[in-house]
Structure formats: C-alpha cells, structure tokens
C-alpha cells in the first residue's frame, strides 16, 4: 500500500515539475537521455588553432564582464573563460547564460538574438542533463557547466561541442551571449567578435574545468524549486523501505 501510494505521489510530482518547466521555462528537472531531433551534439575535433572570440557585455546595465572562447590547442573543443560582475538582486538567481543563435541587432534588443544555439534541434525543455552534455543544446553553457551562482563570478572550462570553425552549425563566431535570470528573462547580451586568428597564439591543449566561486552565493527561485522537489521525493522514497 505504501509502495503504491509513494509511486503515485512521485509520478504526480514529476508531472507537476514538468508542467512547471513548461510555464517557468527551466523550472523542471532534467530527463536523462533526452536529445535533439537530429541526435546528440558532435564533439568538434578540427577547430583551427589560435582562433579566439570574445563577447564583452555593454555598459547599458549594471552587469559587466566578458566571455572569451578560444580553440583548444589540439583542435578538440573550445576553452571558455567567463568573468561577470554587477548582477542584480540575488533573489533573481541563480543566473543563466547561453550562446544564442543570432547576433545582437543594431538597436541592442536582446530578444533579437532569438533562441539558444541548437543545431541538433533539441529545444530547452526538459532542462539539460549535465552528466550527458552531448544531449544538451550546444549553446546552453550554464546548463552544461553550471549556473552563475556568485557575484562576481568567474569560470573556465573546455566545451567539447562548440566550434570556432565557420560553416558548422556549432560555430559561435557569428552568434551572441545572453545573461538571464532564473526564469530566463534576458538581462544583457553581447556579440562574439574575433580577436585572434593566428595559430601561433595557441599551442597548449586544455582539458581542465575549473569554476571559481566568489563572495555572494545565489539561492533563488530555481534552486529552491529543485531542492524542494528533491526533499519531498526523498521522503516519499523512504516509505518504500
């Protein structure tokens, strides 16, 4: 009896979470194995050495910083370095950031950047499962490598699925970066611009992921919803023992 009741309750919670995900964009939970209509993202192995792009956030808001993207020395993946400060009230976090499909238009309206870079046509729902990054949208950097959880925030990591080679669906050079609140409201955005194309500037191979926390930790709405779901689920599972 307890077993059936617990399973029924867990199913209800999963459904409610999925529904919350549709209404609140990223409020649902990842579903392992979810992938794009065109399959998993491919690891990029032929990125031209020494190519580097940077997106510098404009001074139109309090948010400052930049996101750089440099091809790995062996051609596999792209090394990202993220530095962001001046974020708004912590209750709006944890904050998200993504590569978007289109550049920022001349009027600076971030809505004009359209959706996330998504060459496999995965979509945003359900959220990215960071244990299976190949199943995530290529542009979902925070989904794969972690949300912005501190202010200021810095991180560096190797993303295997983005590309600095023009012509590929995963190419980031003609795209933009967007910073979002936890409910996906767009706060600021910037275009990636080419800063280096010389192979002599990049000879090292990088494989390390190293986010660096700082002063203020965000524990906003998205984190609270997921934690609450986990706590309730754990309690229900205890009934099965």
N, C-alpha and C positions, 0 to 999 in steps of 0.2 A: 504494500500500500504506500509506504513511504517512498519506495523506489519510483512508482508510477507518478506520484504527486511531484516529486523532485524533478523528474524528467519533463513533466508538463510545465512546471514553473520555469525551468531553464529554457524550454522552447519559447515560452511567452516572452522571456527576457530577451532572447536572441531576436525575435521578431520586432519587439519594441526598439531594440538597439538599431536594427536595420532601418526601421521607419524613421528613427531619429537621424540616422545617417543621411537619408534622402532629404529630410527637411533642413538639417543643420550641416549639410554637405559632408563634413568629415567627422561627425559625431559618432558614427557607427564603429564596429570592430572589424579588423581585417578578417578575410575568409581565405585560409591557406589554399593555394592552387589557382586562385583567380588570375587570369592572364588576359592579354589582348586578343581581339578578334583575329589578328594576324600572327598570334603566337607570342612567345617570350621575346624580350629585347635581346639583341645580339651583342656580345662583347666586341668592342671596337679594337682592332689589332693593327691598323695601318694609319694611325694618326700621324701626320707629318711632324717630325721632331722640331722643337723650338717654337711652335706656334702658341701664342698666348693672347687671350682676350680678357678684358676687364669691364665690369659694369659698375660705374660709380653713381651712387644714389644722389639725386638732385637736392638742392637746398630749399625745396618748396615745402618741406615739412621739417619736424624736429629730428627725424631719423637721418642718420649719417652713416657712411660706410661704403664698402665695396665688396664685390665678389669677383675673384680672378679665376680664370680657367686656363690651364697650361697643359699641353700634350705631354704624356708620360714619355720618358726617355727611350723606352723600348717600343713605343707606338701603341701600347695597350692601355686604354683608358685615359682619363683626364684628371689632373690634380686640381682640386678646388681649394681656394683659401678664402674664408669668409670672415669679415670684420664689420660688425654692426653695433651702433650705439644710438642713444636718444629715443628709444622705443617708448610708446605711450603707456598708460596705466597698466600695471601688471595684471589686473583683472581681465584684460582683453587677450591675454596669452594663455597657453604658450603660442608663440608666433610661428608662422609657417613661411616658407619661401620656395619658389619654384621657377624653373625656366618656362617662359610662355612662348607660344608658337610664333607670335608676330612681334615686330619691334614696336617701341613706344611711338605713337604718332606725333606729329609736329606740335599738337596742342597739349601734349603731356598727359592726356587722359589714359590711365592705366587699363580701362575697360577695352581700349582699342588693341591691346596685346592678345586678346581672345583667350583661348583655353591653354592648359599646360601643353608643353611639347610631348606629343603622344603618337609616335609613328606606328605603334602596334595597335592603335585604336582600342585601348583598354578602358578609358574613362576613369573618373575619380572615385566611383562607388563600386564595390566597397573599398575602404582605405588600403593603402599599400601595406603589404606584409614585409617588413624589413629583413626578415630571415630568408626571403626569396626575392631579392632585389631585381632579378631578371623578369619577374612578373609585374613589376611596378611601371608606372609611366616614366619614360626617360627623364622628363623634366621635373619629376617630384623629388627634388633634392632633400627636403626636410623629411619626407616620408621614408626615404632610404637611409638617410644619415643622421636623422634627429632634428627635432624642432628647435627653434630659438628659445632657450629656457632661462637665459640670464641677460642682464643688461649692465654693461656691454657684453657682447657675445663674439667669440672667435672660434673658428674650427678649421681644420684642414683634413682632407681625405681624398682618396682615389676613387673616382666613379668609373666603373668599367664600361658603362653603356652610353655615355655622352661622347661626342666626337668633335674634333677641330678640323675635320676634312669636309670641305664644301661639297655639296651634292648629295650627301647622305641625309636620310630622314632624321638622324640623331645629331646633325650638325647644329651647334649652338651659336655660331658666329653671326648669324643674321636674326637672332632672337633677342629676348629681353628677360630680365629677372623681376619678379614681383614679390613684395613682402606683404603678408596677410595677417589679420587677427585670427584667433582660433576658429571663428565662424566663417572664415575665408574672405572677409571684407578686405579689399585692396587698399593698402596704406600708402605705398610708394612703389616706383618702378624705374628701371633704367635699362638702356640698351647695352649689349655687349659690343665693345669696339676692339679692333685689332691693335695690339700694342707691340707685338713681336712676331716675325715670321722667319727668323734666322735659325737654322739648325744648330749653329754654334752656341746658342744661348741655353740649350737644354740637352745635357748628356747623361743626367742621372735618372735612374729608374726608381720610382716611388711606389711603395705598397702599404704604407702605414696610414691608419685612420686615427686622428687624434683631436677630438673636440676638446676645447679648453673652457671650463666653466669660469664664471666671474661672480660679481657681487650679488646681484638681485635675482633670486630664483622665482620663476613664474609658475603658479599653480592655479591657473584659470579654469574656465568652464570646461574645455575639452578634457583636460586631465582629470577633473573632478568626476565627470560622467563616466569615464572609463574605469576609474578607481572604484566608483560606486558599484558598477556592474560586476567587477571582479570580486568585491567583498560579498555581494549578495549571492553570486554564483558559488563562491567557496562555501558559504553557509549552507546552501541547498545541497551541494555535493556531500557535505558532512552527514546528511540524512541517509545517504546511501551506504554508509559504513556500519 
